[in-house]
């Protein structure tokens, strides 16, 4: 009887013990470790803090330091098309990066890169067809056709004429036949609105040309009479549009006599054409004989293709719409005097990527 009672008590204790094991095991168990929360990337609170797209040539540099958030620095890369000639006006092609010095607003800049290669060009043939050009039109047309024949793959050109106002004769085209046909249709009459034509065609080249390098080749006798704009406005348009201007001036020697009030008409015409060309980084030619025209056309074609491309990030990174003057020098150790030709400055874009004087243009190409 005692043994049966003891057995029942032992069995009851064993059952109670077995029922208690899950509770004991649960009490001693721990939750599995959770994976760490990913770090949140911090972004500017105000979307205006992020600068938008820059103009052609602009680049964004990204610097990421270990253990730090990403920092994006937007800096505009300035590209300069530079022609270098010696004292005999012969082009120089063997220069390296260390041979160039660039100053912006008289502050020396660090040259990022220098390259020299033939690049495609978007250019305009702008021909004075006023009455004063009647005896020269055939010579000018022949010179324009020579430039068309020297076009390379991916080049494009347009043809414009001007009398009392500019007129687009043939829009941008890579078809030489179309361009030559447009040249053949030109005729002379009326007055001369040279400055109006420069603004209109520079605007058109800037807005419609698909290549980065843009230029105007203008044939005129320089007798400005009928423009609605002043020389200062032309200079502003050239700065904005960043088009190199090559001017071929047919100046009558008969006009070279000095007037009672200062410079002769010929001298005034030459000075005007030279100032416009120099400010744009282009060049002015004044042939005295028809036989010089083929060589001039060949020189312009070579200048357009074999320029150096000099680039730098400006130390002044403010996007305030101000005009920055540029001067390029050659660190020459030889006895040769080398001259660098390029545009004399540029407008910095504002925070919206716009130029400050865009609304002031009086004539725009369509």
C-alpha atoms as a printed R data frame, in Angstrom:
    type eleno elety resid chain resno      x       y        z
1   ATOM     1    CA   UNK     A     1  0.000   0.000    0.000
2   ATOM     2    CA   UNK     A     2  2.845   2.330    0.844
3   ATOM     3    CA   UNK     A     3  4.706   1.473   -2.315
4   ATOM     4    CA   UNK     A     4  1.632   2.223   -4.422
5   ATOM     5    CA   UNK     A     5  1.184   5.562   -2.693
6   ATOM     6    CA   UNK     A     6  4.866   6.459   -3.184
7   ATOM     7    CA   UNK     A     7  4.658   5.527   -6.852
8   ATOM     8    CA   UNK     A     8  1.635   7.787   -7.343
9   ATOM     9    CA   UNK     A     9  3.425  10.689   -5.664
10  ATOM    10    CA   UNK     A    10  6.531  10.155   -7.815
11  ATOM    11    CA   UNK     A    11  4.445  10.018  -10.980
12  ATOM    12    CA   UNK     A    12  2.624  13.220  -10.026
13  ATOM    13    CA   UNK     A    13  5.924  15.007   -9.386
14  ATOM    14    CA   UNK     A    14  7.315  13.813  -12.712
15  ATOM    15    CA   UNK     A    15  4.256  15.082  -14.584
16  ATOM    16    CA   UNK     A    16  4.462  18.484  -12.843
17  ATOM    17    CA   UNK     A    17  8.168  18.672  -13.739
18  ATOM    18    CA   UNK     A    18  7.566  17.911  -17.385
19  ATOM    19    CA   UNK     A    19  4.837  20.534  -17.576
20  ATOM    20    CA   UNK     A    20  7.191  23.160  -16.093
21  ATOM    21    CA   UNK     A    21 10.015  22.675  -18.685
22  ATOM    22    CA   UNK     A    22  8.546  24.955  -21.485
23  ATOM    23    CA   UNK     A    23  8.111  27.801  -19.012
24  ATOM    24    CA   UNK     A    24 11.672  27.455  -17.740
25  ATOM    25    CA   UNK     A    25 13.046  27.244  -21.300
26  ATOM    26    CA   UNK     A    26 11.041  30.318  -22.339
27  ATOM    27    CA   UNK     A    27 12.258  32.270  -19.342
28  ATOM    28    CA   UNK     A    28 15.895  31.604  -20.248
29  ATOM    29    CA   UNK     A    29 15.555  32.315  -24.013
30  ATOM    30    CA   UNK     A    30 16.725  35.629  -25.667
31  ATOM    31    CA   UNK     A    31 15.370  37.447  -28.732
32  ATOM    32    CA   UNK     A    32 17.537  37.026  -31.867
33  ATOM    33    CA   UNK     A    33 19.695  40.088  -32.776
34  ATOM    34    CA   UNK     A    34 18.165  42.567  -35.218
35  ATOM    35    CA   UNK     A    35 20.155  43.948  -38.183
36  ATOM    36    CA   UNK     A    36 21.385  47.551  -37.730
37  ATOM    37    CA   UNK     A    37 19.226  50.310  -39.192
38  ATOM    38    CA   UNK     A    38 20.671  51.728  -42.410
39  ATOM    39    CA   UNK     A    39 22.106  55.280  -42.218
40  ATOM    40    CA   UNK     A    40 19.888  57.952  -43.719
41  ATOM    41    CA   UNK     A    41 21.477  60.137  -46.387
42  ATOM    42    CA   UNK     A    42 20.983  63.790  -45.580
43  ATOM    43    CA   UNK     A    43 19.746  66.057  -48.381
44  ATOM    44    CA   UNK     A    44 19.354  69.813  -48.463
45  ATOM    45    CA   UNK     A    45 16.045  70.850  -46.958
46  ATOM    46    CA   UNK     A    46 15.473  73.514  -49.557
47  ATOM    47    CA   UNK     A    47 15.523  72.209  -53.145
48  ATOM    48    CA   UNK     A    48 16.819  75.610  -54.214
49  ATOM    49    CA   UNK     A    49 20.103  74.679  -52.594
50  ATOM    50    CA   UNK     A    50 20.713  72.268  -55.439
51  ATOM    51    CA   UNK     A    51 22.077  74.074  -58.472
52  ATOM    52    CA   UNK     A    52 20.525  73.228  -61.791
53  ATOM    53    CA   UNK     A    53 22.018  72.417  -65.134
54  ATOM    54    CA   UNK     A    54 24.927  74.542  -66.302
55  ATOM    55    CA   UNK     A    55 25.637  75.800  -69.822
56  ATOM    56    CA   UNK     A    56 27.735  73.763  -72.265
57  ATOM    57    CA   UNK     A    57 31.153  73.049  -70.784
58  ATOM    58    CA   UNK     A    58 29.944  73.057  -67.164
59  ATOM    59    CA   UNK     A    59 30.774  70.054  -64.978
60  ATOM    60    CA   UNK     A    60 29.934  68.908  -61.421
61  ATOM    61    CA   UNK     A    61 32.717  67.574  -59.200
62  ATOM    62    CA   UNK     A    62 31.757  65.055  -56.507
63  ATOM    63    CA   UNK     A    63 33.909  64.504  -53.416
64  ATOM    64    CA   UNK     A    64 33.023  61.708  -50.986
65  ATOM    65    CA   UNK     A    65 35.059  61.441  -47.791
66  ATOM    66    CA   UNK     A    66 35.044  58.150  -45.826
67  ATOM    67    CA   UNK     A    67 32.375  58.197  -43.135
68  ATOM    68    CA   UNK     A    68 30.920  61.496  -44.339
69  ATOM    69    CA   UNK     A    69 27.880  62.495  -46.319
70  ATOM    70    CA   UNK     A    70 28.212  63.235  -50.015
71  ATOM    71    CA   UNK     A    71 29.225  66.783  -50.958
72  ATOM    72    CA   UNK     A    72 28.404  67.984  -54.472
73  ATOM    73    CA   UNK     A    73 30.343  70.972  -55.766
74  ATOM    74    CA   UNK     A    74 29.040  72.635  -58.940
75  ATOM    75    CA   UNK     A    75 31.779  74.498  -60.774
76  ATOM    76    CA   UNK     A    76 31.639  75.922  -64.273
77  ATOM    77    CA   UNK     A    77 34.449  74.866  -66.565
78  ATOM    78    CA   UNK     A    78 35.444  77.715  -68.883
79  ATOM    79    CA   UNK     A    79 36.511  76.670  -72.383
80  ATOM    80    CA   UNK     A    80 38.603  79.043  -74.491
81  ATOM    81    CA   UNK     A    81 39.309  78.620  -78.195
82  ATOM    82    CA   UNK     A    82 42.808  80.044  -78.585
83  ATOM    83    CA   UNK     A    83 44.820  80.746  -81.730
84  ATOM    84    CA   UNK     A    84 48.575  81.238  -81.270
85  ATOM    85    CA   UNK     A    85 50.712  82.927  -83.934
86  ATOM    86    CA   UNK     A    86 54.307  84.128  -84.126
87  ATOM    87    CA   UNK     A    87 55.637  87.534  -85.153
88  ATOM    88    CA   UNK     A    88 55.130  86.593  -88.810
89  ATOM    89    CA   UNK     A    89 51.480  85.750  -88.145
90  ATOM    90    CA   UNK     A    90 52.165  82.063  -88.681
91  ATOM    91    CA   UNK     A    91 50.238  79.593  -86.482
92  ATOM    92    CA   UNK     A    92 52.108  77.738  -83.742
93  ATOM    93    CA   UNK     A    93 51.008  74.173  -83.065
94  ATOM    94    CA   UNK     A    94 53.522  72.602  -80.643
95  ATOM    95    CA   UNK     A    95 52.570  74.209  -77.320
96  ATOM    96    CA   UNK     A    96 51.735  72.315  -74.121
97  ATOM    97    CA   UNK     A    97 49.647  73.063  -71.042
98  ATOM    98    CA   UNK     A    98 52.554  74.598  -69.136
99  ATOM    99    CA   UNK     A    99 53.102  77.083  -71.983
100 ATOM   100    CA   UNK     A   100 49.789  78.851  -71.289
101 ATOM   101    CA   UNK     A   101 48.898  81.382  -68.598
102 ATOM   102    CA   UNK     A   102 45.280  82.408  -68.052
103 ATOM   103    CA   UNK     A   103 44.156  85.435  -66.056
104 ATOM   104    CA   UNK     A   104 40.554  86.164  -65.120
105 ATOM   105    CA   UNK     A   105 39.970  89.670  -63.838
106 ATOM   106    CA   UNK     A   106 43.779  89.881  -63.479
107 ATOM   107    CA   UNK     A   107 43.867  86.851  -61.172
108 ATOM   108    CA   UNK     A   108 45.931  83.924  -62.405
109 ATOM   109    CA   UNK     A   109 43.976  80.729  -62.943
110 ATOM   110    CA   UNK     A   110 45.049  77.088  -62.877
111 ATOM   111    CA   UNK     A   111 44.897  75.651  -66.385
112 ATOM   112    CA   UNK     A   112 42.980  72.388  -66.285
113 ATOM   113    CA   UNK     A   113 43.818  71.102  -69.751
114 ATOM   114    CA   UNK     A   114 45.045  72.129  -73.194
115 ATOM   115    CA   UNK     A   115 44.214  70.237  -76.367
116 ATOM   116    CA   UNK     A   116 44.628  70.913  -80.057
117 ATOM   117    CA   UNK     A   117 42.470  69.098  -82.513
118 ATOM   118    CA   UNK     A   118 40.316  69.756  -85.534
119 ATOM   119    CA   UNK     A   119 36.758  70.085  -84.311
120 ATOM   120    CA   UNK     A   120 33.527  70.623  -86.254
121 ATOM   121    CA   UNK     A   121 32.280  74.173  -86.609
122 ATOM   122    CA   UNK     A   122 28.912  75.870  -86.915
123 ATOM   123    CA   UNK     A   123 29.597  79.029  -88.895
124 ATOM   124    CA   UNK     A   124 27.759  81.695  -90.793
125 ATOM   125    CA   UNK     A   125 28.651  83.385  -94.083
126 ATOM   126    CA   UNK     A   126 27.368  86.932  -93.683
127 ATOM   127    CA   UNK     A   127 27.638  89.009  -96.829
128 ATOM   128    CA   UNK     A   128 27.166  92.734  -97.285
129 ATOM   129    CA   UNK     A   129 24.909  93.173 -100.325
130 ATOM   130    CA   UNK     A   130 24.388  96.922 -100.000
131 ATOM   131    CA   UNK     A   131 24.781  99.169 -103.020
132 ATOM   132    CA   UNK     A   132 28.344 100.092 -102.032
133 ATOM   133    CA   UNK     A   133 29.385  96.431 -102.473
134 ATOM   134    CA   UNK     A   134 28.158  96.142 -106.079
135 ATOM   135    CA   UNK     A   135 31.635  95.995 -107.657
136 ATOM   136    CA   UNK     A   136 32.891  93.504 -105.051
137 ATOM   137    CA   UNK     A   137 30.005  91.030 -104.829
138 ATOM   138    CA   UNK     A   138 31.421  88.512 -107.298
139 ATOM   139    CA   UNK     A   139 34.778  88.435 -105.490
140 ATOM   140    CA   UNK     A   140 33.038  87.990 -102.137
141 ATOM   141    CA   UNK     A   141 30.811  85.226 -103.511
142 ATOM   142    CA   UNK     A   142 33.839  83.354 -104.817
143 ATOM   143    CA   UNK     A   143 35.538  83.607 -101.406
144 ATOM   144    CA   UNK     A   144 32.403  82.335  -99.655
145 ATOM   145    CA   UNK     A   145 32.174  79.381 -102.032
146 ATOM   146    CA   UNK     A   146 35.818  78.556 -101.275
147 ATOM   147    CA   UNK     A   147 34.989  78.335  -97.564
148 ATOM   148    CA   UNK     A   148 32.013  76.120  -98.325
149 ATOM   149    CA   UNK     A   149 34.186  73.752 -100.365
150 ATOM   150    CA   UNK     A   150 36.547  73.375  -97.379
151 ATOM   151    CA   UNK     A   151 33.784  72.205  -95.038
152 ATOM   152    CA   UNK     A   152 34.534  68.940  -93.231
153 ATOM   153    CA   UNK     A   153 32.314  66.196  -91.902
154 ATOM   154    CA   UNK     A   154 29.921  67.458  -89.206
155 ATOM   155    CA   UNK     A   155 30.502  71.112  -90.174
156 ATOM   156    CA   UNK     A   156 27.428  73.187  -90.864
157 ATOM   157    CA   UNK     A   157 26.948  76.686  -92.232
158 ATOM   158    CA   UNK     A   158 24.268  79.240  -92.967
159 ATOM   159    CA   UNK     A   159 24.131  82.137  -95.411
160 ATOM   160    CA   UNK     A   160 22.844  85.603  -94.541
161 ATOM   161    CA   UNK     A   161 22.924  88.904  -96.379
162 ATOM   162    CA   UNK     A   162 22.367  92.421  -95.206
163 ATOM   163    CA   UNK     A   163 21.397  95.708  -96.741
164 ATOM   164    CA   UNK     A   164 19.240  98.057  -94.700
165 ATOM   165    CA   UNK     A   165 18.381  95.004  -92.595
166 ATOM   166    CA   UNK     A   166 19.696  91.430  -92.233
167 ATOM   167    CA   UNK     A   167 18.076  88.535  -94.077
168 ATOM   168    CA   UNK     A   168 18.577  84.773  -93.615
169 ATOM   169    CA   UNK     A   169 19.105  83.347  -97.108
170 ATOM   170    CA   UNK     A   170 19.863  79.733  -96.154
171 ATOM   171    CA   UNK     A   171 19.527  78.277  -92.680
172 ATOM   172    CA   UNK     A   172 22.072  75.885  -91.147
173 ATOM   173    CA   UNK     A   173 22.930  73.100  -93.552
174 ATOM   174    CA   UNK     A   174 25.711  70.596  -94.190
175 ATOM   175    CA   UNK     A   175 24.718  70.386  -97.879
176 ATOM   176    CA   UNK     A   176 27.335  72.255  -99.896
177 ATOM   177    CA   UNK     A   177 25.111  72.486 -102.961
178 ATOM   178    CA   UNK     A   178 22.352  74.212 -100.999
179 ATOM   179    CA   UNK     A   179 24.818  76.711  -99.560
180 ATOM   180    CA   UNK     A   180 26.447  77.454 -102.918
181 ATOM   181    CA   UNK     A   181 23.039  77.959 -104.543
182 ATOM   182    CA   UNK     A   182 22.163  80.462 -101.809
183 ATOM   183    CA   UNK     A   183 25.366  82.397 -102.524
184 ATOM   184    CA   UNK     A   184 24.573  82.527 -106.248
185 ATOM   185    CA   UNK     A   185 21.217  84.211 -105.576
186 ATOM   186    CA   UNK     A   186 22.650  87.287 -103.843
187 ATOM   187    CA   UNK     A   187 22.249  90.754 -105.362
188 ATOM   188    CA   UNK     A   188 23.110  94.278 -104.253
189 ATOM   189    CA   UNK     A   189 20.886  97.239 -103.405
190 ATOM   190    CA   UNK     A   190 20.076  99.669 -100.620
191 ATOM   191    CA   UNK     A   191 21.991 100.816  -97.551
192 ATOM   192    CA   UNK     A   192 24.290  99.156  -95.014
193 ATOM   193    CA   UNK     A   193 23.197  97.944  -91.576
194 ATOM   194    CA   UNK     A   194 26.378  96.119  -90.559
195 ATOM   195    CA   UNK     A   195 25.898  96.251  -86.780
196 ATOM   196    CA   UNK     A   196 22.304  95.006  -86.951
197 ATOM   197    CA   UNK     A   197 23.503  92.111  -89.104
198 ATOM   198    CA   UNK     A   198 26.243  91.119  -86.646
199 ATOM   199    CA   UNK     A   199 23.824  90.979  -83.706
200 ATOM   200    CA   UNK     A   200 21.162  89.058  -85.641
201 ATOM   201    CA   UNK     A   201 23.568  86.482  -87.068
202 ATOM   202    CA   UNK     A   202 25.507  86.030  -83.816
203 ATOM   203    CA   UNK     A   203 22.220  85.321  -82.029
204 ATOM   204    CA   UNK     A   204 21.206  82.876  -84.738
205 ATOM   205    CA   UNK     A   205 24.529  81.014  -84.612
206 ATOM   206    CA   UNK     A   206 24.328  80.760  -80.822
207 ATOM   207    CA   UNK     A   207 20.738  79.524  -80.747
208 ATOM   208    CA   UNK     A   208 20.625  77.220  -83.784
209 ATOM   209    CA   UNK     A   209 24.197  75.980  -84.256
210 ATOM   210    CA   UNK     A   210 24.662  72.405  -83.028
211 ATOM   211    CA   UNK     A   211 28.467  72.514  -82.636
212 ATOM   212    CA   UNK     A   212 30.211  74.037  -79.623
213 ATOM   213    CA   UNK     A   213 32.589  76.123  -81.728
214 ATOM   214    CA   UNK     A   214 30.683  78.858  -83.517
215 ATOM   215    CA   UNK     A   215 31.928  81.574  -85.857
216 ATOM   216    CA   UNK     A   216 30.839  84.262  -88.286
217 ATOM   217    CA   UNK     A   217 32.698  85.115  -91.483
218 ATOM   218    CA   UNK     A   218 31.547  88.587  -92.515
219 ATOM   219    CA   UNK     A   219 32.344  90.255  -95.832
220 ATOM   220    CA   UNK     A   220 31.747  94.006  -95.885
221 ATOM   221    CA   UNK     A   221 33.236  97.341  -96.854
222 ATOM   222    CA   UNK     A   222 32.531  98.491  -93.303
223 ATOM   223    CA   UNK     A   223 30.543 101.578  -94.278
224 ATOM   224    CA   UNK     A   224 28.061 101.490  -91.397
225 ATOM   225    CA   UNK     A   225 25.099 103.789  -92.059
226 ATOM   226    CA   UNK     A   226 21.714 102.267  -91.280
227 ATOM   227    CA   UNK     A   227 21.907 100.158  -88.092
228 ATOM   228    CA   UNK     A   228 19.496 100.764  -85.233
229 ATOM   229    CA   UNK     A   229 22.051  99.620  -82.631
230 ATOM   230    CA   UNK     A   230 25.384 101.006  -81.471
231 ATOM   231    CA   UNK     A   231 28.807  99.405  -81.411
232 ATOM   232    CA   UNK     A   232 28.565  98.835  -77.640
233 ATOM   233    CA   UNK     A   233 25.455  96.695  -78.094
234 ATOM   234    CA   UNK     A   234 27.240  94.618  -80.732
235 ATOM   235    CA   UNK     A   235 30.102  93.978  -78.326
236 ATOM   236    CA   UNK     A   236 27.631  92.844  -75.652
237 ATOM   237    CA   UNK     A   237 25.930  90.459  -78.093
238 ATOM   238    CA   UNK     A   238 29.255  88.916  -79.120
239 ATOM   239    CA   UNK     A   239 30.190  88.387  -75.465
240 ATOM   240    CA   UNK     A   240 26.883  86.643  -74.806
241 ATOM   241    CA   UNK     A   241 26.813  84.495  -77.923
242 ATOM   242    CA   UNK     A   242 30.475  83.467  -77.714
243 ATOM   243    CA   UNK     A   243 30.887  83.428  -81.488
244 ATOM   244    CA   UNK     A   244 34.243  84.218  -83.049
245 ATOM   245    CA   UNK     A   245 33.982  86.873  -85.735
246 ATOM   246    CA   UNK     A   246 36.203  86.915  -88.827
247 ATOM   247    CA   UNK     A   247 35.804  90.082  -90.860
248 ATOM   248    CA   UNK     A   248 36.997  90.586  -94.410
249 ATOM   249    CA   UNK     A   249 36.904  94.303  -95.080
250 ATOM   250    CA   UNK     A   250 36.996  95.682  -98.592
251 ATOM   251    CA   UNK     A   251 37.982  99.258  -97.908
252 ATOM   252    CA   UNK     A   252 38.290 101.629 -100.876
253 ATOM   253    CA   UNK     A   253 41.613 103.419 -100.872
254 ATOM   254    CA   UNK     A   254 39.797 106.457 -102.268
255 ATOM   255    CA   UNK     A   255 38.186 106.880  -98.849
256 ATOM   256    CA   UNK     A   256 41.552 107.152  -97.107
257 ATOM   257    CA   UNK     A   257 41.723 110.931  -97.240
258 ATOM   258    CA   UNK     A   258 41.378 112.482  -93.801
259 ATOM   259    CA   UNK     A   259 38.271 114.538  -93.256
260 ATOM   260    CA   UNK     A   260 38.175 117.934  -91.573
261 ATOM   261    CA   UNK     A   261 36.678 116.329  -88.460
262 ATOM   262    CA   UNK     A   262 39.242 113.611  -87.731
263 ATOM   263    CA   UNK     A   263 39.679 110.094  -89.086
264 ATOM   264    CA   UNK     A   264 38.979 109.267  -92.711
265 ATOM   265    CA   UNK     A   265 35.993 107.029  -93.536
266 ATOM   266    CA   UNK     A   266 38.427 104.247  -94.446
267 ATOM   267    CA   UNK     A   267 40.221 104.509  -91.106
268 ATOM   268    CA   UNK     A   268 36.927 104.495  -89.193
269 ATOM   269    CA   UNK     A   269 35.755 101.413  -91.086
270 ATOM   270    CA   UNK     A   270 38.996  99.521  -90.417
271 ATOM   271    CA   UNK     A   271 38.983 100.417  -86.726
272 ATOM   272    CA   UNK     A   272 35.372  99.293  -86.319
273 ATOM   273    CA   UNK     A   273 35.920  95.929  -88.003
274 ATOM   274    CA   UNK     A   274 39.168  95.319  -86.083
275 ATOM   275    CA   UNK     A   275 37.596  96.054  -82.695
276 ATOM   276    CA   UNK     A   276 34.707  93.682  -83.313
277 ATOM   277    CA   UNK     A   277 36.996  90.876  -84.501
278 ATOM   278    CA   UNK     A   278 39.543  91.305  -81.706
279 ATOM   279    CA   UNK     A   279 36.946  91.303  -78.933
280 ATOM   280    CA   UNK     A   280 35.490  88.012  -80.172
281 ATOM   281    CA   UNK     A   281 38.840  86.259  -80.507
282 ATOM   282    CA   UNK     A   282 38.567  86.340  -84.295
283 ATOM   283    CA   UNK     A   283 40.501  88.340  -86.850
284 ATOM   284    CA   UNK     A   284 40.061  91.120  -89.399
285 ATOM   285    CA   UNK     A   285 41.534  91.041  -92.905
286 ATOM   286    CA   UNK     A   286 41.835  93.964  -95.314
287 ATOM   287    CA   UNK     A   287 42.808  92.689  -98.771
288 ATOM   288    CA   UNK     A   288 44.174  95.230 -101.203
289 ATOM   289    CA   UNK     A   289 43.952  92.935 -104.176
290 ATOM   290    CA   UNK     A   290 41.517  90.301 -105.360
291 ATOM   291    CA   UNK     A   291 44.382  87.841 -105.576
292 ATOM   292    CA   UNK     A   292 44.635  87.819 -101.769
293 ATOM   293    CA   UNK     A   293 41.152  86.393 -101.251
294 ATOM   294    CA   UNK     A   294 41.963  82.675 -101.740
295 ATOM   295    CA   UNK     A   295 44.755  82.828  -99.148
296 ATOM   296    CA   UNK     A   296 42.505  84.688  -96.691
297 ATOM   297    CA   UNK     A   297 39.732  82.107  -97.070
298 ATOM   298    CA   UNK     A   298 42.251  79.308  -96.482
299 ATOM   299    CA   UNK     A   299 43.628  81.107  -93.409
300 ATOM   300    CA   UNK     A   300 40.157  81.522  -91.892
301 ATOM   301    CA   UNK     A   301 39.378  77.842  -92.462
302 ATOM   302    CA   UNK     A   302 42.656  76.845  -90.794
303 ATOM   303    CA   UNK     A   303 42.111  79.197  -87.856
304 ATOM   304    CA   UNK     A   304 38.688  77.721  -87.196
305 ATOM   305    CA   UNK     A   305 39.965  74.140  -87.083
306 ATOM   306    CA   UNK     A   306 43.402  74.203  -85.525
307 ATOM   307    CA   UNK     A   307 42.850  76.241  -82.389
308 ATOM   308    CA   UNK     A   308 43.865  75.184  -78.910
309 ATOM   309    CA   UNK     A   309 41.090  74.472  -76.416
310 ATOM   310    CA   UNK     A   310 42.238  75.814  -73.039
311 ATOM   311    CA   UNK     A   311 40.059  75.023  -70.027
312 ATOM   312    CA   UNK     A   312 40.061  76.122  -66.397
313 ATOM   313    CA   UNK     A   313 37.811  76.272  -63.345
314 ATOM   314    CA   UNK     A   314 37.528  79.947  -62.307
315 ATOM   315    CA   UNK     A   315 38.596  80.873  -58.786
316 ATOM   316    CA   UNK     A   316 35.590  83.191  -58.661
317 ATOM   317    CA   UNK     A   317 32.754  80.681  -58.292
318 ATOM   318    CA   UNK     A   318 30.007  83.254  -57.704
319 ATOM   319    CA   UNK     A   319 27.044  82.879  -60.024
320 ATOM   320    CA   UNK     A   320 26.235  86.577  -60.094
321 ATOM   321    CA   UNK     A   321 25.879  87.346  -63.805
322 ATOM   322    CA   UNK     A   322 28.941  89.597  -63.889
323 ATOM   323    CA   UNK     A   323 31.325  89.970  -66.812
324 ATOM   324    CA   UNK     A   324 34.775  88.435  -66.310
325 ATOM   325    CA   UNK     A   325 37.710  89.676  -68.387
326 ATOM   326    CA   UNK     A   326 40.131  87.081  -69.750
327 ATOM   327    CA   UNK     A   327 43.735  87.365  -70.836
328 ATOM   328    CA   UNK     A   328 45.764  84.454  -72.186
329 ATOM   329    CA   UNK     A   329 49.547  84.681  -72.289
330 ATOM   330    CA   UNK     A   330 52.265  82.386  -73.613
331 ATOM   331    CA   UNK     A   331 55.143  81.403  -71.345
332 ATOM   332    CA   UNK     A   332 57.678  81.535  -74.132
333 ATOM   333    CA   UNK     A   333 61.363  80.882  -73.443
334 ATOM   334    CA   UNK     A   334 62.493  81.232  -77.053
335 ATOM   335    CA   UNK     A   335 63.301  84.408  -78.921
336 ATOM   336    CA   UNK     A   336 60.079  84.236  -80.929
337 ATOM   337    CA   UNK     A   337 57.265  86.543  -79.928
338 ATOM   338    CA   UNK     A   338 54.082  84.521  -79.651
339 ATOM   339    CA   UNK     A   339 50.608  86.039  -79.565
340 ATOM   340    CA   UNK     A   340 47.480  84.290  -78.253
341 ATOM   341    CA   UNK     A   341 44.098  85.316  -79.641
342 ATOM   342    CA   UNK     A   342 40.897  84.439  -77.822
343 ATOM   343    CA   UNK     A   343 37.707  86.103  -76.634
344 ATOM   344    CA   UNK     A   344 38.293  88.835  -74.096
345 ATOM   345    CA   UNK     A   345 35.840  87.637  -71.494
346 ATOM   346    CA   UNK     A   346 32.558  85.952  -70.681
347 ATOM   347    CA   UNK     A   347 29.423  86.444  -68.616
348 ATOM   348    CA   UNK     A   348 29.009  84.211  -65.580
349 ATOM   349    CA   UNK     A   349 25.566  82.660  -65.478
350 ATOM   350    CA   UNK     A   350 23.297  83.454  -62.555
351 ATOM   351    CA   UNK     A   351 21.698  80.864  -60.270
352 ATOM   352    CA   UNK     A   352 18.965  80.280  -62.857
353 ATOM   353    CA   UNK     A   353 21.550  79.705  -65.596
354 ATOM   354    CA   UNK     A   354 20.603  82.888  -67.437
355 ATOM   355    CA   UNK     A   355 22.653  85.757  -68.775
356 ATOM   356    CA   UNK     A   356 22.002  89.235  -67.377
357 ATOM   357    CA   UNK     A   357 21.556  90.998  -70.700
358 ATOM   358    CA   UNK     A   358 19.527  88.415  -72.615
359 ATOM   359    CA   UNK     A   359 16.413  90.588  -72.446
360 ATOM   360    CA   UNK     A   360 18.271  93.566  -73.895
361 ATOM   361    CA   UNK     A   361 18.854  92.041  -77.347
362 ATOM   362    CA   UNK     A   362 17.010  94.009  -79.992
363 ATOM   363    CA   UNK     A   363 17.236  91.562  -82.872
364 ATOM   364    CA   UNK     A   364 17.084  87.798  -82.666
365 ATOM   365    CA   UNK     A   365 17.442  85.188  -85.374
366 ATOM   366    CA   UNK     A   366 14.495  82.849  -85.863
